[in-house]
Structures are given as C-alpha cells and as structure tokens.
Amino acid sequence: MPESMKIDYKITLIRGATTASGNTVKEIEAAVVELIDELISRNDLNKKDILSITFTATKDLNACFPASIARKFNGLDSVAFLDCQQMHVINDVEFCIRIMAQVLLPPDYAIKHPYLRGAANLRTDRC
C-alpha cells in the first residue's frame, strides 16, 4: 500500500455495559453476545483490531464468566480477556456486565460506547 494511503491507528478504549435478564449461563451469554456485537458494529471494528476486553460483573452474576462466552465468539479467540467483579454499590444496576475494550482505531474516530438494556440509564449521553 502506498504511504499516502496508510492510516495510522492508535490504541483507544471503548466502554460499554448491558444487563442480563437473570443469572443463568444462557441469559449471560445472550447479553454478552449482544454487547460484543454492538461494540463491533457501532464502531465498525475489524475483529483483528480488538486487543483486549476487560469485563466486570455485578455480584449477582456468578453462573459463568463473561470472558468465557466472548472467547468462543466467532473470530475473537486471539483477544485477551479478563473477568473482574464490579465493586458492590447499593442500588447499582442488577445483573450488570460492563466492558472496557482496548482497540485500534484511526485518530479522531467518533467512538460509540454501547450501553444496552437496563444499563442504558448508566450513560444516557452515550446510548
């Protein structure tokens, strides 16, 4: 590719969150898959440009690890994943899964942070 056509990419962080409808593997899986799909589609990401994703989950979600679901997600087997428990705060959103994704994007890209389902009210400015 000619030098004039190359795009410089920079490491960028994208945040997002969703809620599962309950504490089962199936419910957590549906929420994680939807959140990852939205992360990719809203930001027009190439899966190879996703470097890592850190998940946090509220203490009421313990049926499975969100990262174990994402790891099986089509084409994301080379992404570094990490699960953490979200700090417990009274009156926090229940069954909440948050993400921080480290990705490669062109400079000045208009990032779209996906806040879905019951987590949409966490960042009404970002939905």
N, C-alpha and C positions, 0 to 999 in steps of 0.2 A: 504494500500500500504506500502510495507517495506520502512524504512527510506532511504535505499540506492537508491531507485527508485524515490524518490521525487525530483521534480525540483523546485528550488527556483525561484520565479518570482519577477520582480521589476517593478515599475511604470516607464513607458517610454513614451516619447512624439513623435508622428509621425505627420509631417506636410504634406500638400498637397494642390493642387489647381486645378481648372478647369475653363472653361468658359461655360456659357450658350449661346445658339445661338440667344437669344433675351430675352426680359423682359415679358414673359408670364409664367403663372403657369406651363404649360406643358413643356416649354423649361427649366425652372429652375429645375423642377422635373427630367427631363432626365439627366441633368448634375449632380445633387446631387446623384441620384441613382447610376449612373456610378462611381462617385468618391468614394462613400461608398463601392460599390462592389470591386473596385480596392484596396482600403485600406485593406479590409478584405482578398482578395485573394492573393495579393502580399506579405502580411505579415503572411499568414496562421493563421489568428486570429480566435479564438473561440469568438463568439459574447458576451459570458458572461464575457470575459476579456476586453471588451471595457468599460471603466469607464465613460468617458465624451468626448464630441466633442464640440469645440467652432468653430462656423462658422463666417467668415466675408464676406461681400458682398460689391462690389463697389456701389457707389451711384446711378448708372443707373439700378440697380436691386431692384425693390420695389413691384413686383407683389405678392410676398408671402415670408414667412420666410423659409429659407433652413432647419432650425431645424424642422419645422412642417412637412416637407416631410420626413426627416430622422426618425422622431418619429414614423411614420406609417410604416417604413421599417420593413420587416419581422424579428422579433426577437430582435429588438432594443428598445422596449418600456421601458426597465428599465435603459437605458443610460441617463445620464444627458446631456442636450443640451443647448446651448446658442447661440443667434444670436447677432452680432455686425456689425456696419457699418465700412468698411475699411476706413482708413484715405485717403482723396482725394489727389492724387498727379497727376499733369499734365502729360499727356502721359502714364498713367498707362494702364494696360490691361483692356479692356472694358468687361462688363458682367462677372466679375471675382468673383468666390467663392473660398475662402481659408478655410482650416481647420487646427485645431490643436487638435489631438486626444490623450487623455490620456488612455493608455492601459497597461495591464500586459503582460510582455514578459520575457522569460528566459534571464539571464545576457548574455552579449556579443552577442545578437541576431543581425544579419545583417539587419537593418531596411531598408525598401524600401519605400521611400516617393513618393506617386503618384502625378505627375504633368502631367495633361492631356490637350488635345485640345489646345486652344490658350494660356493656362497657362504653357505649356511645356517649353516655352522660358524663363520663370522666373528662372528656375533651370535646365539648360541643363545637369548639372552634376548629376541630380537625376532622370531623366526620365527613 
